[in-house]
Amino acid sequence: MTVTQSTQIHPAAIVDPAAALGAGVTVGAFALIEADVTVGDGCRIEAHSVVRAGTTLGRHNIVHPFAVLGGDAQDRRYHGEPARLDIGERNTFREHVTVHRGTAHGGGITRIGAGGLFMAGVHIGHDALVGDAVTLANDTLIGGHVALGDHVTCGGRVAIAPFVRVGSWAFLAAGAMVERDVPPFVIAAGDRATVRALNKVGLDRAGVPPASRAALKHAFRAIFRSATPRRSAAEAFSADPDPYVRDLSVFLQRVRA
């Protein structure tokens, strides 16, 4: 086991000798850290949490009791092949969060960015790609191969089907059942979830310039509130001078039919 002088491991913790722990890491009672795990500087692995083989944690992550990071994929095609879970910095994983490693047929890796808050009971499926600064409220369920952009927010008990993409700064209202791609900058709600409005509060908090917010409002109305087919309406904004509008246009042109 690779540790530094400032690492604090509770006597009742189980840390495999093949794990690598950075400076200032603390490991609580009955926590389990398996072989082939790297824990970055300043991480806190609390009592009864589990970090399984094939997992890399960046600096200053907090893993609360009974969270399990790096479990085997829940996939009938997975038969123990090598796979990874790569987690960035400054994430918080609350109680009973589960995050699974990737699969050979899905690229072999699950990735989570930096600065995320994963509340109690959240599940991240195999081969998911999760951006920076996401906020996933209690019991949010992310299926395999899902891609979440930066700053996505999910209310409690949201469920996202496998292979769905959710664009940056999207807000999924509590209880949303999401089976289709959700564009960036919008609010989606319902069972089955549909786009309801522009995420004006999120855009304001993000510091998006007023001119860009106005441009997005105009584009949103033209794309989502007109009789023109959505893909065709989005194509009309492909060369828009505003970068946020162009991002919205590009995403919508790539939405699965």
C-alpha positions in Angstrom: 0.0 0.0 0.0 1.3 3.4 -1.0 0.5 6.0 1.7 2.0 9.3 2.9 2.8 10.4 6.5 -0.3 12.5 6.7 -2.7 9.7 5.7 -5.0 8.6 8.5 -6.4 5.1 8.3 -8.8 3.9 11.1 -7.6 0.6 12.6 -10.9 -1.1 11.6 -10.6 0.0 8.0 -9.6 -2.6 5.3 -7.2 -1.2 2.8 -5.5 -3.5 0.2 -1.7 -3.2 0.1 -2.0 -2.6 -3.6 -4.0 0.6 -3.2 -2.4 4.0 -3.5 -3.5 6.8 -1.1 -2.4 10.4 -1.5 -1.5 13.0 1.1 -4.0 13.9 3.7 -6.4 11.1 3.0 -8.6 9.8 5.8 -10.2 6.4 5.9 -13.0 5.7 8.4 -13.8 2.6 10.4 -14.9 -0.5 8.3 -14.3 1.3 5.0 -13.0 -1.0 2.3 -10.5 0.1 -0.4 -9.6 -2.7 -2.8 -6.4 -3.2 -4.9 -5.9 -1.2 -8.1 -7.5 1.9 -6.5 -5.9 5.4 -6.5 -7.2 7.9 -3.9 -6.1 11.5 -4.5 -4.8 14.0 -1.9 -7.2 15.2 0.7 -10.0 12.6 0.0 -12.2 11.5 2.9 -13.4 7.9 2.7 -15.9 7.7 5.5 -16.9 4.7 7.6 -18.5 1.7 5.9 -18.0 3.1 2.4 -16.5 0.9 -0.4 -14.1 1.8 -3.2 -13.6 -1.1 -5.5 -10.8 -2.2 -7.8 -10.3 -0.2 -11.0 -11.3 3.2 -9.5 -9.3 6.4 -9.5 -10.4 9.3 -7.3 -9.0 12.8 -7.8 -8.2 15.2 -5.0 -10.6 16.3 -2.3 -13.5 13.9 -2.9 -15.8 12.9 0.0 -17.4 9.5 0.1 -20.1 9.1 2.8 -21.1 5.9 4.6 -22.4 3.0 2.6 -21.6 4.5 -0.8 -20.0 2.1 -3.3 -17.8 3.4 -6.0 -16.5 1.2 -8.8 -18.9 -1.8 -8.6 -19.3 -4.2 -11.5 -21.5 -3.2 -14.3 -25.1 -4.3 -14.1 -25.1 -5.7 -17.6 -25.7 -9.3 -18.8 -22.8 -9.0 -21.2 -20.3 -8.1 -18.5 -18.2 -11.1 -17.4 -15.5 -9.6 -15.3 -13.4 -7.9 -18.0 -11.1 -5.1 -16.9 -12.9 -1.8 -16.6 -12.4 1.5 -15.0 -14.1 4.3 -13.0 -12.4 7.7 -13.3 -13.6 10.4 -10.9 -12.3 14.0 -10.9 -11.8 16.4 -8.0 -14.1 17.8 -5.3 -17.1 15.6 -5.7 -19.4 14.6 -2.8 -21.0 11.2 -2.8 -23.6 10.9 -0.1 -25.0 7.9 1.6 -25.9 4.8 -0.5 -24.6 6.3 -3.8 -23.5 3.6 -6.3 -21.3 4.2 -9.3 -20.4 1.3 -11.7 -17.3 0.8 -13.8 -17.5 0.6 -17.6 -17.9 -2.4 -19.9 -15.7 -3.7 -22.8 -18.5 -3.1 -25.3 -19.1 0.5 -23.9 -15.6 1.8 -24.0 -14.4 0.2 -20.7 -14.7 3.3 -18.5 -17.2 5.4 -16.5 -16.2 9.0 -16.1 -17.3 11.6 -13.6 -16.0 15.2 -13.7 -15.3 17.7 -10.9 -17.3 19.4 -8.3 -20.4 17.2 -8.5 -23.0 16.7 -5.7 -24.5 13.2 -5.7 -27.2 13.0 -3.0 -28.3 10.0 -1.1 -29.4 7.0 -3.2 -28.1 8.2 -6.6 -27.0 5.6 -9.1 -24.6 6.1 -12.0 -24.6 3.2 -14.5 -21.8 1.7 -16.5 -20.1 3.7 -19.2 -21.8 6.9 -18.2 -20.1 10.2 -18.9 -20.9 12.8 -16.3 -19.7 16.4 -16.6 -18.5 19.0 -14.1 -20.6 20.6 -11.3 -23.6 18.4 -11.7 -26.2 18.2 -8.9 -28.2 15.0 -8.7 -30.8 15.0 -6.0 -31.9 11.9 -3.9 -32.7 8.7 -5.7 -31.7 9.9 -9.2 -31.0 7.0 -11.5 -28.6 7.3 -14.4 -28.7 4.4 -16.9 -25.7 2.9 -18.7 -24.0 4.9 -21.5 -25.8 8.2 -20.5 -24.0 11.4 -21.1 -24.7 14.4 -18.8 -23.2 17.8 -19.7 -21.7 20.3 -17.2 -24.0 21.9 -14.6 -26.9 19.5 -15.2 -29.3 19.5 -12.2 -31.8 16.7 -11.5 -34.6 16.9 -8.9 -35.3 13.9 -6.7 -36.2 10.6 -8.2 -35.3 11.4 -11.8 -34.6 8.4 -14.0 -32.7 8.6 -17.3 -32.8 5.7 -19.7 -29.6 4.2 -21.2 -27.9 6.1 -24.0 -29.7 9.4 -23.4 -27.8 12.7 -23.7 -28.6 15.6 -21.4 -27.0 19.0 -22.5 -25.2 21.4 -20.2 -27.3 23.6 -17.8 -30.4 21.5 -18.4 -32.7 21.1 -15.4 -34.7 17.9 -15.0 -37.7 18.4 -12.6 -38.3 16.0 -9.8 -39.8 12.7 -10.9 -38.9 13.2 -14.6 -38.8 10.0 -16.5 -36.3 10.7 -19.3 -36.2 8.5 -22.4 -35.2 11.0 -25.0 -32.2 13.4 -25.3 -32.7 16.7 -23.4 -31.1 19.8 -25.1 -28.9 22.2 -23.2 -30.3 25.2 -21.3 -33.8 23.9 -20.9 -36.2 22.6 -18.3 -37.7 19.1 -18.9 -40.4 17.5 -16.8 -42.9 14.7 -16.7 -43.4 11.1 -17.5 -42.3 10.8 -20.3 -40.3 14.0 -19.9 -40.7 16.8 -22.4 -39.1 20.2 -22.8 -41.2 22.8 -20.9 -39.2 26.0 -20.9 -35.9 27.7 -21.1 -33.8 27.4 -17.9 -33.7 31.1 -17.2 -32.7 30.8 -13.5 -29.9 28.4 -14.4 -28.6 30.7 -17.1 -28.7 33.7 -14.9 -26.8 31.9 -12.1 -24.3 30.7 -14.7 -23.5 34.3 -15.6 -24.6 33.9 -19.2 -24.5 37.4 -20.7 -27.9 39.2 -21.1 -27.5 39.3 -24.9 -27.0 35.6 -25.0 -30.0 34.9 -22.8 -32.1 37.0 -25.1 -30.7 35.2 -28.1 -31.5 31.8 -26.5 -35.0 33.0 -25.7 -35.6 33.9 -29.4 -34.1 30.6 -30.6 -36.1 28.6 -28.0 -39.4 30.1 -29.2 -38.5 29.5 -32.9 -37.5 25.9 -32.3 -39.9 24.7 -29.6 -43.0 27.0 -30.1 -43.4 27.0 -33.9 -45.0 24.5 -36.3 -41.6 24.0 -38.1 -40.2 20.5 -37.5 -37.7 20.8 -34.6 -34.6 19.6 -36.5 -35.3 22.0 -39.4 -35.9 24.9 -37.0 -32.6 24.1 -35.3 -30.7 24.0 -38.5 -31.7 27.6 -39.2 -29.5 28.6 -36.2 -26.4 26.7 -37.2 -24.5 29.8 -38.1 -26.0 32.1 -35.4 -23.5 34.6 -34.1 -24.2 33.7 -30.5 -22.2 30.7 -29.2 -24.9 29.5 -26.8 -27.5 29.4 -29.6 -25.0 27.5 -31.9 -24.5 24.9 -29.1 -28.3 24.4 -28.8 -28.6 24.1 -32.6 -25.8 21.5 -32.9 -27.2 19.4 -30.1 -30.7 19.3 -31.5 -29.4 18.3 -35.0 -27.8 15.3 -33.3 -30.8 14.2 -31.3 -31.7 10.6 -31.9 -34.9 10.2 -33.9 
